[in-house]
Each structure stands twice: as structure tokens, then as C-alpha cells.
Amino acid sequence: MSQGGSYHHGDLRAACLRAARELLEEDGSAGLSLRAVARRAGVSATAPYRHFTDREALVSAVAAQGYRELAADLAAAHPSPSTPEDLAAVAVVYVQFALDHPALFRAMFAEPCDPADTDRVAATAVISEYVSGIVRDAFPGADEADALATTVWALVHGLAFLHLDGKLDASSPEVVARQVRAAVHALFAVSPAMTQAAPAGQ
């Protein structure tokens, strides 16, 4: 389907998002523009503007897709994470997602987005609530649970970018998993509040 206007409602938006994802994978964010998306999707230069007011709106929509895919991967890592070890396993999946989709991950977290984009905000909230839920279950009764969840997310997110930027060894999934698990467990070990709140035997 191309410039003849034969897109059904919604097809154009989906085609533009597919094109944007392909461009991200091939050239990174530098090659991502509404004009480039139009060329890749085989539509007129103005067609993407029917769904995206500007580049930030397009990036926001791509980011929302990424957040949903990341949330699905995290949920698939463990059906009901409730221990520090479960949290470490989920952290490994988070970092591996970044390594498997580097351009998408950077678009999700390092590219300017529309902060008022409801789809993006909702998708981001799912990730935030997921992390908060794990922390509440893994460390029942811990003081400042929200701050603890932020700390855990910051650690895991930082690990993702350190691996992406070549500051940590990402030569194999096994090496990455070992480093991420070690970092997460080190955080538990140095935090008395976390250690005291953890279930017996963890």
C-alpha cells in the first residue's frame, strides 16, 4: 500500500512505526525522521503527519512499543517474582533487552520524547509499577519502598547502559548475566535495610 491512499484506518500508523523501527535498527536515531519514515513506508512525505505531529511524537510512539515489549519480557522472565534472586533474574532480562535492541533502548530512554504522550506515559508506568511490585514482594516491610524501587531500577538501568556503551564486558549473554547478578546481589549485601527485610535464607 502506498501513496494512493489505499491504507485502511490504522494501517498507515502501523506502517510508519514499522518503518521507524527498521530505520532505528539500521542507522540509529540519527537516521530517524518523518521524511525518512515516509520514504521507507512508501507513502507521501506528508502522510506520517496524519498520526505524528513531529519527530518527538514519532519517537514517543516507538518508545511506547519498546516499553510494552520490555514489560512483556520482564513478566515472562518470572511469573511472580518475589525474592532477591527473582529480582536478579529480571535484571538480567532488562539488560539483555537493551543489548538485543540497542537503538530502540536508546530511543526509549535517551531520545527527546513528548512527555504528554498518553500511550508512552502509560507504557512507562507499567515498567515502573512492575519494578515497584518486585521490590515490595522481595523486601516486605522495607522502609522507603518507593525509594528502594527507584534505587534498584537505577542500578539495573545503569548496568544496561554501561554494557551498551562498552564499559562492561558484553561478550556473551553468560558474562552479562554473571555481572548483573553480582551487582544486584552486591547491592543487597551492603544495604542493611534490604538484608533485614529479605526472607529467611536469601
C-alpha positions as CSV (number, residue, x, y, z in Angstrom):
1,M,0.0,0.0,0.0
2,S,1.5,3.3,-0.9
3,Q,0.8,6.9,-1.9
4,G,-2.5,6.2,-3.5
5,G,-4.3,6.4,-0.2
6,S,-5.3,2.7,0.0
7,Y,-4.4,2.4,3.7
8,H,-7.2,1.4,5.9
9,H,-7.6,3.3,9.2
10,G,-4.7,2.5,11.4
11,D,-2.6,0.8,8.8
12,L,-0.7,3.9,8.0
13,R,0.3,4.4,11.6
14,A,1.4,0.8,12.0
15,A,3.4,1.1,8.7
16,C,5.1,4.2,9.9
17,L,6.1,2.6,13.2
18,R,7.4,-0.5,11.4
19,A,9.5,1.8,9.2
20,A,10.7,3.8,12.2
21,R,11.8,0.6,13.9
22,E,13.7,-0.6,10.8
23,L,15.4,2.7,10.5
24,L,16.5,2.7,14.1
25,E,17.9,-0.8,13.7
26,E,19.8,0.1,10.6
27,D,21.1,3.7,11.3
28,G,20.2,4.5,14.9
29,S,18.3,7.6,15.9
30,A,20.4,9.8,13.5
31,G,18.5,8.4,10.5
32,L,15.1,8.7,12.1
33,S,12.9,11.5,10.7
34,L,9.3,11.7,9.5
35,R,10.6,12.2,5.9
36,A,12.8,9.1,6.1
37,V,9.9,7.1,7.6
38,A,7.6,8.2,4.7
39,R,10.2,7.0,2.2
40,R,10.7,3.7,3.9
41,A,6.9,3.1,4.3
42,G,6.4,4.1,0.6
43,V,4.0,6.9,1.4
44,S,3.9,10.6,0.6
45,A,6.2,12.9,2.6
46,T,3.2,14.4,4.4
47,A,1.3,11.1,5.2
48,P,3.1,10.4,8.6
49,Y,1.9,13.8,9.8
50,R,-1.7,12.4,9.9
51,H,-0.6,10.4,13.0
52,F,2.6,12.1,14.3
53,T,2.8,15.9,14.7
54,D,6.6,15.9,14.8
55,R,9.6,13.7,15.3
56,E,9.2,13.7,19.1
57,A,5.7,12.3,18.7
58,L,7.0,9.5,16.4
59,V,9.8,8.7,18.9
60,S,7.3,8.6,21.7
61,A,5.2,6.1,19.8
62,V,8.2,3.9,19.1
63,A,9.3,4.2,22.7
64,A,5.8,3.1,23.9
65,Q,6.1,0.0,21.8
66,G,9.5,-0.7,23.3
67,Y,8.2,-0.2,26.9
68,R,5.4,-2.7,26.2
69,E,7.9,-5.2,24.8
70,L,10.3,-4.8,27.7
71,A,7.4,-5.2,30.2
72,A,6.4,-8.4,28.4
73,D,9.9,-9.8,28.5
74,L,10.3,-8.9,32.2
75,A,7.0,-10.6,33.0
76,A,8.0,-13.7,31.0
77,A,11.3,-13.9,33.0
78,H,9.4,-14.9,36.1
79,P,5.6,-15.3,36.6
80,S,5.6,-13.8,40.1
81,P,9.0,-12.6,41.2
82,S,9.1,-12.3,45.0
83,T,12.7,-12.9,46.1
84,P,16.0,-11.1,45.6
85,E,17.1,-13.9,43.3
86,D,14.0,-13.4,41.2
87,L,14.8,-9.7,41.0
88,A,18.3,-10.5,39.9
89,A,16.9,-12.8,37.1
90,V,14.6,-10.0,36.0
91,A,17.6,-7.5,36.0
92,V,19.4,-9.8,33.6
93,V,16.5,-9.8,31.2
94,Y,16.3,-6.0,31.4
95,V,20.0,-5.6,30.5
96,Q,19.8,-8.3,27.8
97,F,16.8,-6.5,26.2
98,A,19.0,-3.3,25.9
99,L,21.8,-5.3,24.3
100,D,19.4,-7.1,21.9
101,H,17.7,-3.8,20.9
102,P,20.3,-1.1,21.4
103,A,18.8,1.6,19.1
104,L,15.3,1.0,20.4
105,F,16.5,1.1,24.0
106,R,18.3,4.4,23.4
107,A,15.2,5.8,21.8
108,M,13.1,4.7,24.8
109,F,15.4,6.4,27.3
110,A,17.8,8.8,25.7
111,E,15.8,10.4,22.9
112,P,13.6,13.5,23.4
113,C,10.0,12.4,23.7
114,D,6.7,14.0,24.2
115,P,6.1,13.9,28.0
116,A,2.4,14.4,27.5
117,D,2.1,11.4,25.1
118,T,-0.5,9.2,27.0
119,D,0.5,6.0,25.3
120,R,4.1,6.5,26.3
121,V,3.3,7.6,29.8
122,A,1.0,4.5,30.3
123,A,3.6,2.1,29.0
124,T,6.3,3.6,31.2
125,A,4.1,3.3,34.2
126,V,3.8,-0.4,33.6
127,I,7.6,-0.8,33.9
128,S,7.7,1.4,37.0
129,E,4.9,-0.5,38.7
130,Y,6.5,-3.8,37.8
131,V,9.8,-2.9,39.5
132,S,8.0,-1.5,42.5
133,G,5.9,-4.6,42.8
134,I,9.0,-6.9,42.8
135,V,10.7,-4.7,45.5
136,R,7.6,-4.8,47.7
137,D,7.3,-8.6,47.4
138,A,11.1,-9.3,47.7
139,F,11.5,-6.9,50.7
140,P,8.3,-6.8,52.6
141,G,8.3,-4.2,55.4
142,A,11.3,-2.4,54.0
143,D,11.4,1.3,54.8
144,E,11.1,3.7,51.9
145,A,9.9,1.1,49.5
146,D,9.4,3.6,46.7
147,A,12.9,5.0,47.1
148,L,14.2,1.4,47.2
149,A,12.4,0.6,43.9
150,T,14.0,3.7,42.3
151,T,17.4,2.6,43.6
152,V,17.0,-0.9,42.1
153,W,15.8,0.5,38.8
154,A,18.6,3.0,38.7
155,L,21.1,0.2,39.3
156,V,19.7,-2.1,36.6
157,H,19.2,0.8,34.1
158,G,22.8,1.9,34.7
159,L,24.1,-1.6,34.1
160,A,22.2,-1.7,30.8
161,F,23.9,1.5,29.6
162,L,27.3,0.5,30.9
163,H,27.0,-2.7,28.9
164,L,25.7,-0.9,25.8
165,D,28.5,1.7,25.9
166,G,31.2,-0.9,26.2
167,K,32.2,0.0,29.8
168,L,31.4,-3.5,30.9
169,D,32.1,-6.8,29.2
170,A,29.1,-7.8,27.0
171,S,31.0,-10.5,25.0
172,S,28.3,-13.1,25.8
173,P,24.9,-13.4,27.5
174,E,26.6,-15.6,30.2
175,V,29.1,-12.9,31.0
176,V,26.4,-10.3,31.1
177,A,24.2,-12.4,33.4
178,R,27.0,-13.0,35.8
179,Q,27.9,-9.4,36.0
180,V,24.4,-8.2,36.5
181,R,23.6,-10.8,39.1
182,A,26.7,-10.0,41.0
183,A,25.9,-6.3,41.0
184,V,22.3,-6.8,42.2
185,H,23.4,-9.1,45.0
186,A,26.2,-6.7,46.0
187,L,23.5,-4.0,46.5
188,F,21.6,-6.4,48.8
189,A,24.7,-7.2,50.7
190,V,25.6,-3.6,51.5
191,S,22.1,-2.5,52.4
192,P,21.2,-3.4,56.0
193,A,17.6,-2.5,55.4
194,M,17.3,-4.8,52.4
195,T,19.1,-7.6,54.1
196,Q,16.9,-7.4,57.2
197,A,13.7,-7.2,55.1
198,A,14.7,-10.1,52.9
199,P,13.0,-13.5,53.5
200,A,15.0,-16.0,55.5
201,G,17.6,-17.9,53.6
202,Q,18.1,-15.2,50.9
